Amino acid sequence: MLINSQPILFSAIQPSGKLTIGNYIGTMRHWSNMQNKYECLYCIADLHALTTINKKKKIKNEILDTLALYLACGVDPNKSIIFVQSQVYQHSQLNWILSCFSKFSELSRMIQFKVKRKQNSAENSNIGLFNYPILMASDILLYQTNFVPVGKDQKQHLELTCSIANRFNLLYGNVFTIPKPVISQNGSKIMSLLDPTKKMSKSDINKNNVIFLLEDVSSIFSKIKNSITDSDNPPKIYYNTNKKLGISNLLEILSAVTNKKINILEKELNGVLYSEFKNIVSDSISKFLIKLQKSYMIYRNDECFLKKIIQNGAIKARLKSQETLKKVYSAIGID
Ligand code: TYM
């Protein structure tokens, strides 16, 4: 049962493409424990995914894949509200209203938009990509959210969310709670394996840059073996994101999949060669993925159960979000 006096926590993932170990480490790995401290809402952001997916069957399957992964990571439908964004129409309604309180100039400054614009030509960029952070603000603000656990790449979107909420509150009183991002010190930006200066991303064309949560573990060894480290002589394994990008990235991954602190790992790995270090990392990732995938398969094979979770989650999320939407309508005088 949800206890209403707990602070509210909201997070979401787009069900586009296969989720990566970066998604897990940056956010999902914290979700299970958070259920004991907060009233949690975990959303599957399928409307956001429409900016890049347009195939009906693909998105339907990816929603179920994502949900089964949430459950495999320990999200419990009896403790948290798990729901699909498109099934709670309040998100789209608040999205329009908040668009009228957002500035073209501030959206144009969003780094993720600029990156995506570079990837697509101007003619092929849809307006959804531009509007994307406003829908994200709507997701968060509808639930009077206190905390939002995300990776570092979402920080700017959360800052924008706060600006929009503050602007609205200044005009109409305290309608929205101002949310705080929860970005962990380690693992909030897992980098690409072959280029540790850029973020590991599920949309990367080169799949050797990425470890997917559902990939066959037989490919892990070669991906890690080919990952970029450095040519320090003698080789030294320690955490320093200025001098040792590749090694620090592998240490962050190792720390997350083994649940060991980085300073403990540094001691254990003192004097170990890079080749041996990479074997340890591959082995630990593989063990972690095998366990996760086993649990995932059990949930994924029970579509009836998954669909029931989605139905129940939508009912609960609609009730909660309607309270805020009503307040917003009344504040602006369209109630
Ligand atoms: P998405 O689907 O791109 O990513 C989901 C979450 O994973 C984190 N993440 C990473 N963390 C560490 N290292 C990486 N390489 C890495 N790649 C991704 C992201 O920071 C994110 O936390 N717009 C969001 C989804 C969303 C949302 C929201 C999130 C929609 N509404 C409301 C929070 C609150 C997105 O596209 O995330």
Boltz pocket constraint, residues with backbone or C-beta under 6 A from the ligand:
constraints:
  - pocket:
      binder: B
      contacts: [[A, 10], [A, 11], [A, 12], [A, 13], [A, 14], [A, 15], [A, 22], [A, 23], [A, 24], [A, 25], [A, 26], [A, 27], [A, 45], [A, 48], [A, 135], [A, 136], [A, 139], [A, 140], [A, 148], [A, 149], [A, 150], [A, 151], [A, 152], [A, 153], [A, 154], [A, 187], [A, 188], [A, 189], [A, 190], [A, 191], [A, 199], [A, 200], [A, 201]]
      max_distance: 6.0
